């Protein structure tokens, strides 16, 4: 068992609260009054199936990337999806803690971890302003020039995705050296990545006009999906947390597939 204050200190060491964006909601989402925790389930986000998984494994806390409570709610209603989750979690005595943009920006968080999986070198934070915490995503470089086609394969291998899972902007024979990336949703940084001289930008949640902007900027773009670029959170956060906790408590990576999209090619298998 690990005391709540010790666990909180460890989580804040992994993802410092001051790194979170102003609009974000990190930290405890539900605090059930426990003084100690024994089994912590780590997942990308809370869903009904994740709550059932937490109950099955006997978890007394869920550590999640996406906040359960993101915008203000005026009532807790079991007929509302979030309200239903809150009621069930409190009934089961399961606390919820979120590390979101503070984990994205952490030294071993989503973006740096993805850069490491891709084998990028000379990795730096992508600055968005002059303040100490004004950065998001990162930039780096492959050790040698490769083609966009080769970059697609590297990304699929690193994120355990199929080529059909990616949406690509650019000629497949384009030479790629300098790479920008922002896990999750990073369309707002397309122009900035082009200004920084990136040959390729990897992110998720790209819309039509975002893709056109990248094309006009001469920036190759790979949309690997919001889920596709952030599913790595579970394994990464679980390893970091277990390493710091040691034998005091068990950290359990969720095995639930939370990707809401199904590829059209799966229809042929039905």
Residue frames as qw, qx, qy, qz and C-alpha x, y, z in Angstrom:
[[0.000, 0.888, 0.460, 0.000, 0.00, 0.00, 0.00],
 [0.409, 0.161, -0.007, 0.898, 1.17, 3.51, -0.77],
 [0.055, -0.627, -0.468, 0.620, -0.08, 6.57, 1.08],
 [0.382, 0.825, 0.405, 0.092, -2.02, 9.12, -0.98],
 [0.061, -0.958, 0.165, 0.226, 0.45, 11.94, -0.34],
 [0.481, -0.418, 0.654, 0.407, 3.36, 9.73, -1.45],
 [0.539, 0.402, 0.683, 0.285, 1.54, 8.66, -4.59],
 [0.226, 0.945, 0.233, -0.052, 0.59, 12.25, -5.40],
 [0.250, -0.816, 0.384, 0.353, 4.21, 13.36, -4.99],
 [0.533, -0.111, 0.733, 0.408, 5.35, 10.62, -7.38],
 [0.444, 0.660, 0.578, 0.183, 2.74, 11.55, -9.97],
 [0.066, 0.988, 0.030, -0.134, 3.73, 15.21, -9.72],
 [0.406, -0.590, 0.555, 0.422, 7.36, 14.20, -10.19],
 [0.529, 0.217, 0.731, 0.373, 6.44, 12.31, -13.37],
 [0.161, 0.606, 0.480, 0.614, 4.24, 15.14, -14.69],
 [0.210, -0.205, -0.369, 0.882, 4.68, 18.44, -12.85],
 [0.149, 0.734, 0.626, -0.217, 1.36, 20.33, -12.39],
 [0.009, -0.746, 0.063, 0.663, 2.90, 23.60, -13.61],
 [0.189, -0.153, 0.735, 0.633, 3.43, 22.07, -17.05],
 [0.261, 0.546, 0.796, 0.006, -0.32, 21.80, -17.65],
 [0.073, 0.369, 0.360, 0.854, -1.97, 24.23, -20.04],
 [0.192, -0.023, 0.361, -0.912, -4.25, 26.84, -18.44],
 [0.652, 0.000, -0.224, -0.724, -7.35, 25.34, -20.05],
 [0.565, 0.082, -0.821, -0.035, -6.59, 21.82, -18.85],
 [0.691, -0.514, 0.165, -0.480, -7.88, 19.89, -15.84],
 [0.622, 0.274, -0.707, 0.193, -5.19, 17.64, -14.37],
 [0.119, -0.304, 0.699, -0.636, -4.80, 15.99, -10.97],
 [0.174, 0.218, 0.910, -0.305, -7.53, 14.30, -8.94],
 [0.339, -0.195, -0.498, -0.774, -10.83, 14.02, -10.82],
 [0.761, -0.471, -0.273, -0.353, -12.44, 11.86, -8.15],
 [0.147, 0.404, -0.731, 0.530, -11.07, 11.55, -4.62],
 [0.674, -0.358, -0.569, -0.306, -12.87, 8.85, -2.69],
 [0.524, -0.736, 0.216, -0.370, -11.26, 9.53, 0.68],
 [0.958, -0.049, -0.177, 0.221, -8.79, 6.67, 0.65],
 [0.333, -0.876, 0.330, 0.114, -5.60, 7.26, 2.59],
 [0.363, -0.430, 0.769, 0.303, -3.73, 4.46, 0.83],
 [0.755, 0.462, -0.180, -0.429, -3.77, 2.79, -2.57],
 [0.679, -0.282, 0.674, 0.073, -2.87, -0.77, -3.49],
 [0.543, 0.230, 0.702, 0.398, -3.78, -1.32, -7.16],
 [0.160, 0.670, -0.047, -0.723, -3.64, 1.40, -9.83],
 [0.649, 0.444, 0.575, 0.226, -5.04, 0.87, -13.32],
 [0.113, -0.516, 0.270, 0.805, -3.41, 3.02, -16.04],
 [0.488, 0.525, 0.672, 0.188, -5.41, 3.90, -19.16],
 [0.234, 0.252, 0.312, 0.886, -5.77, 6.49, -21.90],
 [0.336, -0.245, 0.011, -0.909, -9.26, 7.51, -20.76],
 [0.308, 0.089, 0.814, -0.485, -12.16, 6.38, -18.63],
 [0.522, -0.024, -0.510, -0.683, -14.96, 4.49, -20.37],
 [0.838, -0.252, 0.116, -0.471, -17.57, 2.02, -19.17],
 [0.940, 0.152, -0.294, 0.081, -15.36, -0.89, -20.24],
 [0.371, 0.473, -0.533, 0.596, -12.37, 0.58, -18.40],
 [0.473, -0.444, 0.369, -0.665, -14.43, 0.94, -15.22],
 [0.965, -0.082, -0.041, -0.247, -15.46, -2.72, -15.53],
 [0.752, 0.358, -0.433, 0.345, -11.80, -3.63, -16.02],
 [0.005, -0.539, 0.499, -0.678, -10.86, -1.64, -12.90],
 [0.751, -0.323, 0.235, -0.525, -13.48, -3.54, -10.90],
 [0.967, 0.131, -0.216, -0.046, -12.28, -6.88, -12.27],
 [0.649, 0.350, -0.452, 0.501, -8.62, -6.28, -11.34],
 [0.583, -0.635, -0.418, 0.287, -9.54, -4.76, -7.97],
 [0.381, 0.339, -0.054, 0.858, -8.13, -1.30, -8.71],
 [0.247, -0.736, -0.488, 0.400, -8.69, 1.44, -6.15],
 [0.018, 0.743, -0.103, -0.661, -7.39, 4.16, -8.48],
 [0.702, 0.536, 0.369, 0.291, -7.44, 4.84, -12.21],
 [0.249, -0.586, 0.247, 0.731, -4.60, 6.91, -13.64],
 [0.575, 0.637, 0.499, 0.125, -5.81, 8.36, -16.92],
 [0.383, 0.017, 0.257, 0.887, -4.36, 10.62, -19.61],
 [0.145, -0.456, -0.399, -0.782, -7.57, 12.25, -20.83],
 [0.170, -0.075, 0.551, -0.814, -9.40, 13.96, -17.96],
 [0.022, -0.452, -0.892, 0.009, -12.69, 12.39, -16.91],
 [0.014, -0.877, -0.404, 0.261, -13.93, 15.87, -15.95],
 [0.507, 0.176, 0.251, 0.806, -12.76, 18.30, -18.61],
 [0.118, -0.442, -0.162, -0.874, -15.44, 20.98, -18.74],
 [0.237, -0.088, 0.586, -0.770, -17.55, 22.06, -15.79],
 [0.317, -0.351, -0.828, -0.302, -20.63, 19.98, -15.05],
 [0.320, -0.380, 0.138, -0.857, -23.64, 21.41, -13.24],
 [0.795, -0.244, 0.287, -0.475, -25.11, 18.15, -12.02],
 [0.039, -0.285, 0.955, 0.076, -24.19, 14.49, -11.63],
 [0.762, 0.181, 0.115, -0.611, -26.92, 12.55, -13.42],
 [0.567, -0.158, 0.802, 0.103, -26.87, 8.79, -14.03],
 [0.671, 0.610, 0.419, -0.049, -28.59, 9.41, -17.39],
 [0.286, 0.904, -0.308, -0.079, -25.55, 11.42, -18.52],
 [0.872, 0.270, -0.349, 0.212, -22.48, 9.43, -19.64],
 [0.299, 0.472, -0.522, 0.644, -19.99, 11.29, -17.44],
 [0.522, -0.436, 0.301, -0.668, -22.42, 11.43, -14.53],
 [0.967, -0.073, -0.129, -0.206, -22.98, 7.69, -14.81],
 [0.711, 0.331, -0.463, 0.414, -19.23, 7.09, -14.70],
 [0.029, -0.514, 0.454, -0.727, -18.80, 9.33, -11.66],
 [0.755, -0.338, 0.156, -0.540, -21.58, 7.58, -9.75],
 [0.970, 0.060, -0.235, 0.000, -20.22, 4.12, -10.57],
 [0.549, 0.426, -0.476, 0.538, -16.65, 5.04, -9.63],
 [0.249, -0.487, 0.426, -0.721, -17.66, 6.57, -6.31],
 [0.886, -0.215, 0.012, -0.409, -19.91, 3.59, -5.57],
 [0.943, 0.124, -0.250, 0.183, -16.95, 1.26, -6.17],
 [0.565, -0.775, 0.126, 0.253, -14.53, 3.47, -4.19],
 [0.748, 0.185, 0.263, 0.581, -12.26, 4.06, -7.19],
 [0.112, -0.808, 0.033, 0.577, -10.39, 7.37, -7.32],
 [0.686, 0.584, 0.277, 0.333, -9.39, 8.95, -10.64],
 [0.321, -0.731, 0.190, 0.571, -6.28, 11.01, -11.34],
 [0.684, 0.685, 0.208, 0.141, -5.37, 12.62, -14.67],
 [0.381, -0.551, 0.335, 0.663, -2.02, 13.59, -16.17],
 [0.601, 0.704, 0.377, -0.001, -2.85, 15.29, -19.46],
 [0.461, 0.844, -0.104, 0.253, -0.94, 18.18, -21.03],
 [0.352, -0.800, 0.478, -0.085, 1.52, 18.08, -18.14],
 [0.799, -0.143, 0.564, 0.155, 2.37, 14.52, -19.23],
 [0.684, 0.684, 0.181, 0.174, 2.49, 15.54, -22.90],
 [0.211, 0.907, -0.242, 0.274, 5.16, 18.10, -21.97],
 [0.721, -0.619, 0.310, 0.020, 7.03, 16.02, -19.39],
 [0.031, -0.691, 0.683, 0.235, 10.65, 14.99, -19.96],
 [0.118, -0.099, 0.977, 0.147, 9.57, 11.35, -20.41],
 [0.518, 0.383, 0.448, -0.620, 6.03, 12.10, -21.53],
 [0.750, 0.481, 0.441, -0.108, 4.11, 11.32, -24.70],
 [0.490, 0.857, -0.135, -0.085, 6.04, 13.48, -27.13],
 [0.074, -0.718, 0.692, 0.007, 9.54, 12.63, -25.95],
 [0.656, -0.097, 0.743, -0.093, 8.58, 8.97, -25.72],
 [0.753, 0.589, 0.278, -0.088, 7.30, 8.96, -29.32],
 [0.289, 0.867, -0.402, -0.060, 10.48, 10.70, -30.49],
 [0.340, -0.506, 0.792, -0.031, 12.48, 7.92, -28.81],
 [0.754, 0.201, 0.615, -0.115, 10.33, 5.20, -30.40],
 [0.645, 0.758, 0.074, -0.060, 10.95, 6.78, -33.82],
 [0.819, -0.059, 0.107, 0.561, 14.69, 6.89, -33.21],
 [0.230, 0.910, 0.067, 0.340, 14.93, 10.68, -33.53],
 [0.654, -0.181, -0.220, 0.701, 18.08, 12.47, -32.41],
 [0.177, 0.089, -0.039, 0.979, 18.79, 16.07, -31.34],
 [0.227, -0.651, -0.688, -0.226, 15.28, 16.26, -29.85],
 [0.094, 0.007, -0.290, 0.952, 14.13, 19.63, -28.49],
 [0.166, 0.605, 0.665, -0.406, 10.84, 21.00, -27.20],
 [0.217, 0.513, 0.481, 0.677, 8.83, 22.96, -29.76],
 [0.131, -0.298, -0.363, 0.873, 8.59, 26.45, -28.30],
 [0.065, 0.694, 0.648, 0.308, 5.25, 28.28, -28.57],
 [0.153, -0.950, -0.104, -0.251, 6.20, 31.41, -26.60],
 [0.300, 0.638, -0.475, 0.527, 8.78, 32.97, -24.32],
 [0.636, -0.565, 0.282, -0.444, 7.54, 31.65, -20.97],
 [0.183, -0.459, 0.865, -0.086, 9.27, 28.74, -19.21],
 [0.493, 0.145, 0.843, -0.161, 6.36, 26.39, -19.90],
 [0.555, 0.629, 0.008, -0.545, 5.44, 27.71, -23.36],
 [0.138, 0.386, -0.833, -0.371, 6.12, 24.61, -25.40],
 [0.817, 0.138, 0.400, -0.392, 4.22, 21.68, -26.84],
 [0.906, 0.421, 0.023, 0.044, 5.37, 18.75, -28.92],
 [0.512, -0.626, 0.418, 0.414, 8.97, 18.47, -30.02],
 [0.634, 0.721, -0.239, -0.145, 11.30, 18.51, -33.00],
 [0.650, -0.448, 0.575, 0.215, 14.14, 16.17, -33.89],
 [0.458, 0.626, -0.494, -0.393, 15.82, 14.47, -36.80],
 [0.996, 0.068, 0.056, 0.013, 16.36, 11.05, -38.27],
 [0.612, -0.537, 0.394, 0.427, 20.01, 9.99, -38.22],
 [0.264, -0.110, 0.636, 0.716, 19.96, 10.01, -42.02],
 [0.446, 0.252, -0.160, -0.844, 17.70, 11.22, -44.78],
 [0.307, 0.192, 0.932, 0.024, 14.86, 8.86, -45.60],
 [0.170, -0.254, -0.553, -0.776, 11.82, 9.03, -47.86],
 [0.529, -0.170, 0.208, -0.805, 8.31, 9.80, -46.70],
 [0.847, 0.003, -0.434, -0.308, 7.41, 6.23, -47.64],
 [0.582, 0.113, -0.690, 0.415, 10.11, 4.93, -45.27],
 [0.122, -0.217, 0.448, -0.859, 8.89, 7.32, -42.55],
 [0.737, -0.159, -0.153, -0.639, 5.41, 5.82, -42.85],
 [0.825, 0.000, -0.564, 0.035, 6.81, 2.35, -42.18],
 [0.327, 0.189, -0.610, 0.697, 8.84, 3.55, -39.19],
 [0.380, -0.214, 0.242, -0.867, 5.76, 5.20, -37.68],
 [0.834, -0.107, -0.317, -0.438, 3.59, 2.12, -38.24],
 [0.717, 0.066, -0.631, 0.287, 6.20, -0.10, -36.59],
 [0.148, 0.211, -0.523, 0.813, 6.69, 2.27, -33.64],
 [0.443, -0.076, 0.270, -0.852, 2.97, 2.79, -32.94],
 [0.259, 0.112, 0.958, -0.049, 1.83, -0.71, -33.97],
 [0.499, 0.551, 0.196, -0.640, -0.42, 0.71, -36.67],
 [0.649, 0.331, 0.607, 0.316, -1.33, -0.42, -40.17],
 [0.236, -0.008, 0.327, 0.915, -0.57, 1.80, -43.17],
 [0.141, -0.570, -0.631, -0.506, -4.34, 2.20, -43.67],
 [0.399, -0.708, -0.474, 0.340, -4.51, 3.80, -40.22],
 [0.332, -0.427, 0.063, 0.839, -2.46, 6.79, -41.44],
 [0.418, 0.857, 0.300, 0.037, -3.46, 9.76, -43.58],
 [0.613, -0.261, 0.232, 0.709, -0.52, 11.23, -45.47],
 [0.314, 0.935, 0.084, -0.143, 0.07, 14.59, -47.14],
 [0.122, -0.772, 0.535, 0.321, 3.05, 14.81, -49.49],
 [0.738, 0.466, -0.452, -0.184, 4.87, 12.86, -52.18],
 [0.942, -0.328, 0.069, 0.003, 6.07, 9.47, -50.97],
 [0.816, 0.233, -0.074, 0.524, 9.53, 10.02, -52.45],
 [0.071, -0.919, 0.113, -0.371, 9.99, 13.34, -50.58],
 [0.596, 0.207, -0.569, 0.528, 13.25, 13.37, -48.62],
 [0.567, -0.764, -0.158, -0.266, 12.77, 13.56, -44.85],
 [0.521, 0.246, -0.542, 0.612, 15.34, 14.54, -42.24],
 [0.036, -0.100, 0.471, -0.876, 13.89, 17.03, -39.74],
 [0.365, -0.428, -0.791, -0.240, 10.70, 15.97, -37.98],
 [0.264, -0.250, 0.348, -0.864, 8.16, 17.72, -35.77],
 [0.410, -0.294, -0.851, -0.147, 5.61, 15.85, -33.72],
 [0.326, -0.204, 0.388, -0.838, 2.74, 16.50, -31.35],
 [0.098, -0.189, -0.977, 0.014, 0.80, 13.56, -29.99],
 [0.154, 0.563, 0.653, -0.482, -2.97, 13.81, -29.85],
 [0.343, 0.830, 0.423, 0.124, -4.37, 16.86, -31.62],
 [0.461, -0.512, 0.121, 0.715, -1.77, 19.27, -33.04],
 [0.469, 0.648, 0.455, 0.391, -3.18, 20.92, -36.16],
 [0.087, -0.989, -0.103, 0.066, -2.62, 24.37, -34.68],
 [0.471, -0.684, 0.393, 0.396, 1.15, 23.91, -34.94],
 [0.786, 0.427, 0.357, 0.270, 1.38, 23.21, -38.69],
 [0.322, 0.909, -0.046, 0.261, 2.63, 26.68, -39.59],
 [0.408, -0.817, 0.404, -0.047, 5.09, 26.69, -36.69],
 [0.831, -0.156, 0.490, 0.213, 6.56, 23.34, -37.71],
 [0.665, 0.633, 0.222, 0.328, 7.02, 24.64, -41.26],
 [0.012, 0.964, -0.180, 0.195, 8.71, 27.80, -39.94],
 [0.594, -0.642, 0.483, 0.031, 11.13, 25.66, -37.93],
 [0.274, 0.591, -0.691, -0.313, 12.23, 23.89, -41.09],
 [0.614, -0.063, 0.767, -0.178, 10.60, 20.51, -40.48],
 [0.206, 0.179, -0.770, -0.576, 10.31, 18.23, -43.49],
 [0.473, -0.301, -0.792, -0.243, 7.62, 16.15, -41.79],
 [0.335, -0.288, 0.419, -0.793, 5.06, 16.75, -39.08],
 [0.404, -0.180, -0.895, -0.060, 3.42, 13.85, -37.21],
 [0.268, -0.050, 0.461, -0.845, 0.23, 14.43, -35.22],
 [0.066, 0.368, 0.927, 0.034, -3.49, 13.54, -35.12],
 [0.135, 0.725, 0.563, -0.373, -6.98, 14.98, -35.68],
 [0.140, -0.250, 0.366, 0.886, -6.13, 16.74, -38.95],
 [0.489, 0.640, 0.463, -0.371, -9.03, 18.31, -40.85],
 [0.661, 0.580, 0.367, 0.304, -9.26, 19.00, -44.59],
 [0.177, 0.959, -0.042, 0.215, -8.14, 22.64, -44.40],
 [0.549, -0.712, 0.416, 0.131, -5.28, 21.71, -42.06],
 [0.791, 0.047, 0.505, 0.342, -4.03, 19.24, -44.67],
 [0.486, 0.784, 0.226, 0.314, -4.28, 21.88, -47.39],
 [0.182, -0.960, 0.210, -0.033, -2.28, 24.31, -45.25],
 [0.690, -0.446, 0.510, 0.254, 0.49, 21.75, -44.76],
 [0.726, 0.381, 0.452, 0.350, 0.56, 21.03, -48.50],
 [0.269, 0.928, 0.086, 0.244, 0.82, 24.73, -49.34],
 [0.368, -0.863, 0.345, 0.024, 3.65, 25.11, -46.80],
 [0.594, 0.530, -0.606, 0.016, 5.56, 22.26, -48.47],
 [0.313, -0.423, 0.738, -0.422, 5.34, 20.30, -45.22],
 [0.521, -0.050, -0.829, -0.199, 4.83, 16.54, -45.39],
 [0.489, -0.309, 0.377, -0.723, 2.19, 15.54, -42.86],
 [0.425, -0.078, -0.899, -0.072, 1.23, 12.24, -41.28],
 [0.586, -0.347, 0.184, -0.709, -2.01, 12.05, -39.33],
 [0.336, 0.108, -0.930, 0.106, -1.58, 8.90, -37.24],
 [0.530, -0.548, -0.569, -0.309, -4.76, 9.60, -35.29],
 [0.355, -0.689, 0.294, -0.559, -5.46, 10.95, -31.83],
 [0.917, -0.315, 0.195, -0.149, -5.70, 7.45, -30.43],
 [0.898, 0.337, -0.119, 0.256, -2.86, 6.21, -32.62],
 [0.376, 0.611, -0.353, 0.600, -0.37, 8.73, -31.29],
 [0.317, -0.571, 0.404, -0.640, -1.47, 8.56, -27.65],
 [0.937, -0.198, -0.215, -0.192, -2.13, 4.88, -27.02],
 [0.645, 0.306, -0.506, 0.484, 1.57, 4.75, -26.03],
 [0.283, -0.635, 0.284, -0.660, 0.60, 6.60, -22.83],
 [0.883, -0.369, -0.038, -0.287, -0.57, 3.48, -21.03],
 [0.919, 0.034, -0.209, 0.332, 2.63, 1.48, -21.25],
 [0.388, 0.512, -0.256, 0.723, 4.91, 4.49, -20.74],
 [0.370, -0.612, 0.196, -0.670, 3.09, 5.92, -17.71],
 [0.924, -0.329, -0.089, -0.171, 2.64, 2.48, -16.12],
 [0.827, 0.151, -0.275, 0.467, 6.37, 1.68, -16.34],
 [0.169, 0.542, -0.273, 0.777, 7.35, 5.07, -14.92],
 [0.584, -0.553, 0.098, -0.586, 4.88, 4.80, -12.06],
 [0.964, -0.220, -0.150, -0.006, 5.73, 1.20, -11.13],
 [0.671, 0.331, -0.326, 0.578, 9.46, 1.99, -11.20],
 [0.028, -0.527, 0.303, -0.793, 8.98, 4.80, -8.70],
 [0.734, -0.436, 0.049, -0.518, 6.48, 2.99, -6.48],
 [0.087, 0.388, -0.903, 0.161, 8.42, -0.26, -6.33],
 [0.301, -0.177, -0.937, -0.003, 6.74, -3.02, -4.32],
 [0.146, 0.120, 0.498, -0.846, 4.50, -0.65, -2.38],
 [0.609, 0.433, 0.358, -0.560, 1.60, -1.01, -4.84],
 [0.540, 0.167, 0.733, 0.377, 0.74, -2.71, -8.12],
 [0.271, 0.549, -0.160, -0.774, 0.43, -0.75, -11.37],
 [0.566, 0.263, 0.777, 0.083, -1.73, -2.44, -14.01],
 [0.082, 0.238, -0.442, -0.861, -1.72, -1.28, -17.68],
 [0.669, 0.353, 0.340, -0.559, -5.22, -1.37, -19.16],
 [0.328, -0.050, 0.845, 0.419, -5.77, -3.91, -21.94],
 [0.415, 0.678, 0.548, -0.260, -8.93, -2.28, -23.29],
 [0.359, 0.190, 0.473, 0.782, -8.78, -1.14, -26.94],
 [0.064, 0.664, 0.411, -0.622, -10.23, 2.37, -26.81],
 [0.051, -0.152, 0.500, 0.851, -9.93, 3.20, -30.51],
 [0.504, 0.425, 0.480, -0.579, -13.50, 4.18, -31.53],
 [0.514, 0.578, -0.337, -0.537, -12.74, 3.87, -35.25],
 [0.774, 0.012, 0.628, 0.080, -12.93, 0.67, -37.27],
 [0.032, -0.401, 0.598, 0.693, -11.17, 0.46, -40.65],
 [0.727, 0.346, -0.039, -0.592, -13.47, -0.09, -43.62],
 [0.470, 0.392, -0.776, -0.153, -11.20, -2.97, -44.68],
 [0.209, -0.120, 0.874, -0.422, -12.44, -4.84, -41.59],
 [0.698, 0.218, 0.134, -0.669, -15.84, -5.19, -43.28],
 [0.657, 0.364, -0.602, -0.273, -14.47, -7.94, -45.50],
 [0.192, 0.218, -0.903, 0.316, -13.72, -10.00, -42.38],
 [0.488, 0.008, 0.485, -0.726, -17.31, -9.91, -41.10]]
